[in-house]
Amino acid sequence: MEVNEFPYWVTLAHLQGVTTRRKNDIIVRLFEEGKTLIDFFHNGPENWRNCYNLSDKEIQIFSQGIDEIPNNSFLVEDLLEQGYAIVPITSKEYSRMLKKNLGRLAPTVIYTKGNRKIMQEDSIAIVGSRSANEISLQFTDNIAKKSAHEGKVIVSGFAKGVDKQALDSALNYNGRSIIVLPQGIMTFSSGFKNYYKQIVSGEVLVISTFYPRSPWKRELAMARNTVIYGLAKEIYVAESSDKGGTWSGVMDGLRRNRIIHVRYPESGEKNANSLLIDRGALAVDLEGFVINDDINPDHVHVKKSTEFIRENICNGTISFENKIREIIGNKALSLGDINKSLDMGWSMDKLRNRLKKLDFLEVDKKNKKNLYRIKSEKIDTQKLLFD
């Protein structure tokens, strides 16, 4: 992409009064027509109305946006001179996982500093309260350690508590991390000083989706959570209250059929972890393993029987879909293997009929044996945006 396009991308990304979905719809249309944002902005109101179905209000907003392009040209110059990168959603450097998880709600532009390649690698988010207890912080350290050793990138929101612990643990175990800012990337000067060595060495990537000079704001911190969850292939919850960013992020993830692992709380803990598990998240122990009868009760801080899981799948408080996703994972399993792992006492016909209703499954009929696997989700220009 030519540098002279960047001011137009910055202008589009931060237009007030136009939704992200609407902006990305326009980008899809331009991409399919082989046109650029420069073409779009210079075509004018009549073309916007006739070819892109913009309303009078939207036309007014875009017309005002044109006046911002010269100022954004100076902003782009400052960003590039200071070593920041501007990554539009059409760029091959843009996170594929973010586009997969958020679709046309994915941020139109990402601002970065650091090793952008790690946006394409397996990633995991460990989220939780700013005032997390010691057990939650230990859980966070355990998951970060395991993930770092597996080469996974840890996504952090850089808040106190669980977020900061996830980042520090990742680096302590020679892992890598993505810091997702609740502010503009040009206002993170102290953070860049503290993590200069890790950024230069490629261990840390700092990203922001907000206007580069925006200061920290509560509403930006809340909006930033969606990006954290979107960047992660796996999500682990150390501790959550029944409101706030962690709770809303998990609930949104469950609505999107994301598999979310929540630490099963010890007796007497005052948090909402059990509520999230009741809503469909998977309960895990202090090491991050899904809780079942295979866990050694001598070293697990809480016990949860297969009968409990079986009962709650039957009454719907544990998501059947999430349980099947967890069982199959990246494998291809026969109906019998799935039935054995599910351990519900169902007949093969009953399980087969339930699996038919899951649109994320496909049947591989190789070697005359029906094997169930998770469908691969491809990104195309019509359904999502760009690969």
BELJOUR-V779827 format. One record per residue. N is the residue number from 1. PSI is psi in degrees with one decimal (* if undefined). NEAR is the number of other ideal C-beta (glycine too) atoms within 8 Angstrom. D_LAST is the distance of its C-alpha to the last C-alpha in whole Angstrom. Layout:
BEGIN
[[N PSI NEAR D_LAST] [N PSI NEAR D_LAST]]
END
This chain:
BEGIN
[[1 138.0 7 15] [2 143.1 4 18] [3 -30.9 7 20] [4 -9.6 6 22] [5 -23.0 12 19] [6 -42.0 11 19] [7 -31.7 13 22] [8 -37.7 14 21] [9 -44.1 13 18] [10 -42.1 13 21] [11 -48.3 14 23] [12 -45.3 14 20] [13 -32.7 10 19] [14 20.2 7 23] [15 125.5 11 25] [16 136.1 5 27] [17 0.1 6 28] [18 127.1 9 24] [19 157.2 5 22] [20 -40.8 10 18] [21 -42.9 8 17] [22 -43.4 9 19] [23 -44.5 13 18] [24 -30.5 14 14] [25 -40.9 9 15] [26 -41.2 11 17] [27 -41.9 14 13] [28 -45.0 12 12] [29 -45.3 9 15] [30 -41.4 12 15] [31 -44.8 11 12] [32 -29.3 7 13] [33 -4.3 6 16] [34 26.7 4 15] [35 165.9 6 17] [36 170.7 8 17] [37 -30.6 11 18] [38 -45.1 9 21] [39 -45.5 9 22] [40 -52.3 13 22] [41 -28.7 12 24] [42 -4.2 6 27] [43 -29.0 8 27] [44 169.7 6 29] [45 -42.3 8 30] [46 -43.0 6 31] [47 -39.6 9 28] [48 -41.2 14 26] [49 -45.5 10 29] [50 -37.3 6 28] [51 -25.9 7 25] [52 4.7 10 23] [53 36.7 5 26] [54 140.8 8 26] [55 170.0 6 30] [56 -39.0 5 32] [57 -43.8 7 32] [58 -39.6 12 28] [59 -40.0 12 29] [60 -42.2 8 32] [61 -44.9 12 29] [62 -35.0 14 27] [63 -41.3 9 30] [64 -31.8 8 31] [65 -33.3 12 28] [66 -35.5 9 28] [67 -20.7 7 31] [68 -12.9 9 29] [69 -43.9 12 27] [70 -43.3 8 30] [71 -39.9 7 30] [72 -23.2 12 27] [73 -41.5 9 27] [74 -38.3 8 30] [75 -44.1 12 27] [76 -41.8 13 24] [77 -44.1 8 27] [78 -43.3 9 29] [79 -49.4 12 25] [80 -38.2 12 24] [81 -31.3 6 28] [82 7.2 7 28] [83 10.9 5 25] [84 158.1 12 23] [85 146.4 9 19] [86 118.9 13 17] [87 98.1 11 13] [88 162.2 11 12] [89 -18.1 13 9] [90 -8.9 9 8] [91 144.2 8 8] [92 -16.9 4 7] [93 -14.0 8 9] [94 143.8 14 9] [95 119.9 10 9] [96 -35.1 9 7] [97 -37.6 12 11] [98 -42.0 14 11] [99 -37.8 15 9] [100 -44.0 10 10] [101 -32.7 12 14] [102 -14.6 11 14] [103 -134.1 9 12] [104 4.2 11 13] [105 1.2 8 16] [106 144.5 14 13] [107 137.7 11 15] [108 -35.0 12 14] [109 141.6 13 15] [110 135.8 11 16] [111 134.5 15 19] [112 159.9 13 19] [113 125.5 11 22] [114 -159.4 9 22] [115 96.0 10 19] [116 -19.0 10 16] [117 -27.7 8 15] [118 -9.9 12 16] [119 -16.5 14 13] [120 -0.4 6 11] [121 164.2 9 15] [122 134.1 8 17] [123 157.2 15 18] [124 136.1 15 21] [125 131.2 15 23] [126 114.0 14 27] [127 162.3 17 28] [128 -172.0 14 31] [129 150.7 14 34] [130 -27.0 8 35] [131 43.0 5 39] [132 149.4 13 38] [133 175.5 7 41] [134 -35.1 5 41] [135 -42.2 11 40] [136 -39.4 15 37] [137 -35.0 13 37] [138 -42.6 9 38] [139 -45.6 13 35] [140 -44.4 16 32] [141 -41.7 10 34] [142 -45.9 11 34] [143 -40.6 14 30] [144 -40.8 16 29] [145 -49.4 10 31] [146 -43.6 10 30] [147 -41.4 12 26] [148 -41.6 15 27] [149 -26.0 8 29] [150 -0.8 7 26] [151 14.3 6 23] [152 148.0 13 21] [153 130.6 12 21] [154 124.7 19 23] [155 128.0 13 22] [156 143.0 16 25] [157 -0.6 13 26] [158 28.1 11 29] [159 167.7 10 31] [160 163.7 6 35] [161 -128.6 13 35] [162 -44.0 17 32] [163 -49.8 14 30] [164 -38.2 11 32] [165 -40.8 14 33] [166 -43.9 16 29] [167 -51.2 13 29] [168 -39.5 8 32] [169 -41.1 15 32] [170 -47.1 15 29] [171 -34.2 12 30] [172 -31.7 6 33] [173 25.3 10 32] [174 33.3 5 30] [175 -170.1 15 27] [176 157.4 13 24] [177 150.7 15 23] [178 122.3 16 21] [179 120.0 14 23] [180 114.5 14 22] [181 146.0 14 25] [182 33.3 13 27] [183 175.2 13 27] [184 147.5 14 26] [185 -23.5 15 25] [186 -4.7 11 28] [187 13.7 11 31] [188 34.6 12 30] [189 -42.2 7 32] [190 -37.5 6 34] [191 -38.2 11 31] [192 -34.3 11 30] [193 -43.0 7 34] [194 -31.1 6 34] [195 23.7 11 31] [196 -47.4 8 31] [197 -45.3 6 31] [198 -32.9 9 29] [199 -46.0 15 26] [200 -37.0 6 27] [201 -6.1 6 27] [202 9.0 10 24] [203 -22.4 10 25] [204 134.7 14 24] [205 128.4 15 21] [206 129.8 16 22] [207 155.1 14 20] [208 147.7 14 21] [209 4.0 10 19] [210 167.0 12 23] [211 129.7 6 25] [212 -27.7 13 25] [213 12.0 8 29] [214 132.5 10 29] [215 170.9 7 32] [216 134.8 7 32] [217 149.3 9 32] [218 -43.3 5 33] [219 -29.8 6 30] [220 -37.0 12 27] [221 -40.4 13 28] [222 -44.1 9 28] [223 -33.6 11 24] [224 -29.6 13 23] [225 -36.4 14 24] [226 -37.5 11 21] [227 -38.5 13 18] [228 -50.8 15 20] [229 -36.7 15 20] [230 -34.4 12 16] [231 -21.4 15 15] [232 136.0 12 18] [233 -35.2 7 17] [234 147.3 10 21] [235 128.2 14 23] [236 133.9 16 27] [237 118.1 16 30] [238 -42.7 15 33] [239 138.1 13 35] [240 146.3 16 34] [241 -179.6 9 37] [242 16.5 6 37] [243 173.9 5 35] [244 -171.6 8 33] [245 -44.1 8 30] [246 -47.4 14 29] [247 -50.4 13 31] [248 -35.6 11 29] [249 -42.3 13 26] [250 -44.7 17 27] [251 -40.2 10 28] [252 -40.6 10 24] [253 -41.6 11 23] [254 -36.4 13 25] [255 -27.5 6 25] [256 9.5 7 21] [257 29.0 8 22] [258 146.2 9 21] [259 119.5 9 23] [260 127.7 15 26] [261 127.8 14 28] [262 130.1 15 31] [263 124.9 16 34] [264 124.8 12 37] [265 151.9 9 40] [266 160.5 7 43] [267 130.8 5 47] [268 -9.9 4 47] [269 138.7 9 44] [270 85.3 3 44] [271 -179.4 9 40] [272 18.6 9 38] [273 -43.7 14 36] [274 -36.2 8 38] [275 -40.0 8 37] [276 -38.0 15 33] [277 -40.4 13 34] [278 -29.0 9 36] [279 -5.6 10 33] [280 -3.7 10 31] [281 157.1 13 30] [282 129.8 13 31] [283 133.3 11 34] [284 158.7 13 34] [285 -170.8 12 36] [286 -20.0 10 37] [287 -1.9 7 35] [288 7.1 11 32] [289 139.0 7 33] [290 134.3 8 33] [291 122.8 13 37] [292 -172.5 8 39] [293 -12.1 5 42] [294 -11.8 3 40] [295 136.9 10 41] [296 114.7 5 44] [297 -13.7 6 46] [298 -22.7 4 48] [299 7.3 4 45] [300 137.5 11 43] [301 -10.5 6 44] [302 148.8 10 43] [303 142.3 7 44] [304 116.3 9 42] [305 160.7 7 43] [306 -33.9 8 42] [307 -37.9 6 44] [308 -46.5 8 42] [309 -44.1 13 39] [310 -45.9 11 40] [311 -41.7 8 42] [312 -24.9 11 39] [313 -39.3 11 37] [314 -40.4 7 40] [315 0.1 6 40] [316 -0.2 7 36] [317 -17.9 7 36] [318 128.9 13 34] [319 122.1 7 31] [320 -39.6 9 31] [321 -45.7 9 27] [322 -36.2 14 27] [323 -41.1 13 30] [324 -41.4 13 28] [325 -42.5 12 25] [326 -40.8 10 27] [327 -46.5 10 29] [328 -45.9 14 26] [329 -127.7 7 23] [330 10.2 4 22] [331 176.1 6 25] [332 116.7 7 26] [333 148.7 11 29] [334 166.4 9 32] [335 -38.9 11 34] [336 -41.4 7 37] [337 -41.5 8 35] [338 -43.1 15 33] [339 -39.2 11 36] [340 -43.9 7 38] [341 -36.3 8 35] [342 -36.8 11 36] [343 51.4 7 39] [344 -7.1 9 40] [345 20.1 4 43] [346 155.1 9 41] [347 161.5 5 42] [348 -37.3 9 39] [349 -41.4 6 39] [350 -43.7 8 39] [351 -42.0 14 36] [352 -42.8 9 34] [353 -36.9 8 35] [354 -39.2 10 33] [355 -30.0 12 30] [356 -25.6 6 30] [357 -7.1 6 29] [358 109.0 9 26] [359 -5.7 4 23] [360 0.6 8 21] [361 150.6 12 23] [362 155.6 7 23] [363 122.3 7 26] [364 119.4 9 26] [365 29.5 7 29] [366 146.6 6 29] [367 31.5 3 33] [368 22.9 4 34] [369 122.3 7 33] [370 115.6 8 31] [371 133.1 11 29] [372 137.1 14 27] [373 161.5 11 23] [374 131.3 10 20] [375 140.6 7 18] [376 131.9 4 14] [377 110.7 5 12] [378 146.3 5 9] [379 125.3 11 6] [380 167.8 7 7] [381 -27.6 9 8] [382 -50.4 4 11] [383 -42.6 6 11] [384 -106.0 10 9] [385 -101.1 13 7] [386 145.6 10 4] [387 * 6 0]]
END
